[in-house]
Amino acid sequence: MKKSSDIMTEDLVYCLPGDPVSKVAQLMKKEDIGPVLIVDNERTRTLVGIVTDRDLALKVVGEGRDPQTTKVEEVMTRKLVTCRADDDVEKAMKAMGQYQLRRIPVVDDNMKLVGIISQADVATRVDVPEKTAEVVREISQS
């Protein structure tokens, strides 16, 4: 079985907790992505949260907040499900299915962000069609 590092995407898009949520929305549009990972600072890149397009819709637009003055830390999800780069892909896939995640951040032992695994990464880079189908089914359950 492959390791998480074998299928993860390493070209990461992230913001800082003090950034305005407008920056997150602009990155989502520019990079055509749904989630933006949040790190403590540029140097250590310790993962501290994630902001999704749904977070912006519900916590910013839905609550009538100003995207220019609302900080990322006010709307980010802090309770994270992650995997390690040296974990078997199966472990990452199991966590994605269990928690119904379309993406799972990959971190090192110090929570430094090193990659992300998306549902598409699993579908295109894991050569176990039954497992992939099972994960997609679990993620998509209501």
Buried (B, 14 or more C-beta within 10 A) or exposed (E): EBBBBBBBBEEBBBBBBEBBBBBBBBBBEEEEBBBBBBBBEEEEBBBBBBBBBEBBEEBBEEEEBEBEEBEBBEBBBEEBBBBBBEBBBBBBBBBBBEEEBBBBBBBBEEBEBBBBBBBEBBEEBBEBEEBBEBBBEBBEEE
